[in-house]
Amino acid sequence: MDRHKLIVDSVVVRFGQKTVLSGGYITSTTGRVTGLLGRNGAGKSCMFRALMGGLRVENVMVSIDEKPVDRRTIGRLIKYLPQGQLLPESVKLHRAFELYGVNYWKFVNMFPKYSRLYDSAIWELSGGEARLAELFLILMSEAPFYILDEPFSQIDPLHVEAVKQIIRDRSEDHGIIVTDHNYDAISTVTDDLFVIADGYTFPVTNRDDLTRHGYLRPDN
């Protein structure tokens, strides 16, 4: 299988006099899961929004296999699960699956409770029910890369291991970037790990790196 590499580099994000990112960086390779850690406000979501074109920033460079990505087509190459709600509240659940080209009954086979939610609108679902459906839609969409911003947020604890397994399975042929606030949770599903601190991205090889960059306290 051919490997493909996504590089997001030189991300600079400023809001007025406040600099959020001075040198944001992340890379993803098909066949691997990359984790990104950072405290609240560190700039994780800003970097992804800048990458996807949802945030006007001072600078961002995006390439796949060393070729610059045309920002007009980035949505076909990278599927993005934002931190907030993805689907409009009025859309029917089964219609969302049709629009994304994903088999609804494959989803039901993994999560049987959704068999009775086929004709439900998003607003009729709980936050956790909607989040799980959105996560499945992104991961089963056709694209070489996926970005998941806080994918475990609101997910029923009973479904967390199933979600992790879907991520692992899909990473066999795709590159996946996952963010989360919890090191222990994210470290169990990732192959490579980075942390954002003081506006820059740093590689993480062990917990000491997280302490050095201020993500963990020395006594954690």
N, C-alpha and C positions, 0 to 999 in steps of 0.2 A: 504494500500500500504506500502510495506517495505521501510524504509528510509535507505539511504546509505550516508556515510560521507567520503569525501576526505580531507586529511591533507597533506599539503606541509610545511615542517619544516626545520629549521637549514640550510637555504640556504646561502652559503658564496660565493661571487663572487668578484674576484680581477683581475685587469688588471695591471700587473706590480706592481708598488708601490701604485696604487690607489685601495682602497677598495670601491666597490659599495654597496655590501650587507654583513652585518656581522651576521645578524640573520633574514633573510627573512622568512615570515610565511604567509600562507593563508589557509583557510578552506572553504569547500563548502558542503552543505547538500542538497540532493534531496528534491525538494519542495520549495527551496528558491533561491533567487538571491543575490549573494555577490558582492559588489562593491569594487574596489581598486583604491584609489587616490594616487597621488604623482606628484611632480614637474618633469619637464624634467630632465632626467638623474638620477632619484631617484632609478631606478632599477626594475621597473614594468615588462618591456619586458624581461629583463635579467632573472628574476625569472621564467617567463613562458618558456623561451627558455631552461633554465636549467632543468625545470620539464620535458619538452618534449624530452630532449636529444639533442637539437640543439645547446647547448653551453656547452663546457667543463668547469666545475666549481670545486672549492675546496671541496664543500660538498652540498648535497641536499638529503632530506629524503622524500619519498612519500609513503603514505599508503591509502588504502581504507578499511573502516570497521576494522581498526586496524591491517590490514595485509599488509606487504610491497608489493609494486607493482613491478612486473617483468618489467624492463625497456624495454624489447623486445616486450612487449604486450601493452605498455601504449597507443599507438595510437588507440587501440580498445576500451579503457575505457574512454579516454578523447579526444574529438575533439577540435582542436585549430585553431582559426582564428588569424593569426599573424597581426602585425601592418602593414606590407608591403603586397604586392600582394601575393595571395595564388595560383592562377591558372596560368599555363604556357600560354604565349600569343598566341601560335599557336593552342591551343585546341578549338574545336567548343563548343559553349555554351551547346547545347543539349547533346554532348558527355560527358561533365563534369558532368551533372546531371545523366547520365547513370552510370558513374564510381562511383559516390557517392551513387547510389541506391535511388535517390530522384526523385519524380514525377515532371517533368517539367511543366505539365499543371496545377498542383496545384499552382505552382509559378505564372504562367500566370493568373490564376483566381484571385490572389491577386494583381498582378501588370500587367495589360493588355498590356502595351506597349511592353512587352517581347515576345508577340506572333509573332512579325515581326523580332525578333532577334534570333530565333531558330537556324538558320544555321550560325550565325555570330561567328567568332573567337574572342577570348578575346581581341586581339589587336584592333579590330574594335569597341569596346565599349568605352564609356567614363569611366573615373575613377569611377564616382558614379554608373554607370550601372554595372560595373564589381564588385564593392564592395557590392552592394545589392545582387547580385547573389551569391557571395561567402558567405556572411552572412547567406543567406537562406540555402545554401548547408550544412554548418556546423550545423545549428540549427535543420535541418531535418534529419541529419545523425543519425544512431543508435549508441548510447553510453550513459552511465549514466551521464556523465559530459561534459560540454562545457566551453571553455575559449575563451572569445572575447576581443581581444586587440584593443582598439579604434574602436569599431564597427560602430560608427556614423560618422567616418571620411569620407568625400566626399559624404555622403548620402544626396540626395535631401531633403531639409527641409519638403517637402510635404509628404515624406515617413517616417519621424522620428517616428511619433506616431504609424504608422503601425508596424514598427520594434519593438518598445517598447511592443506592444501588443503581437507580436510573442514571444518575450522573456518571457513575463509574462505567456503566455499559455504553452510554453514548460517547464517552471520551475515547473509546477504542478507535473511532473513526472521525472524531471531531476534537477541536480545541475548546476548552471550557475555562472561563475565568469566574471564580466565585468569591464574593465578599461576605464577611460576617464579623461580628464583634467578638465572637467567642473562639479563642485560639484552639481549645481542646476539641470543639466541634468541627472546625474547618480543617484541622490538621489530620483528621481521620479520613478525609476524602480527597486531599490534594497531593500532587506529586512535587510541585514547586510552590514556594511561599515567598511573598513580599510583604513589606510593611511601609506605609506612608507615615513620615514623621518630618516635621519642620519644612514641609513643602516639597520634599523629595521622596523617591522610592528607593528602598534598600532590600537586597535579598536576605532571606532568613534561612539559616541552617539549623538553628536550635533556639531554645528559650532564652539563652543568654543574649542573643541578638535582639530579641524583643525588649529585654531589660535595658540594654545599651541604648536603644532608640526611644526609650521612654514609654513603650506600649504596656509593659508589665513593670510592676514595682519589684525591687530586689527580693522582697520576702514572699512573692507569689510563687 
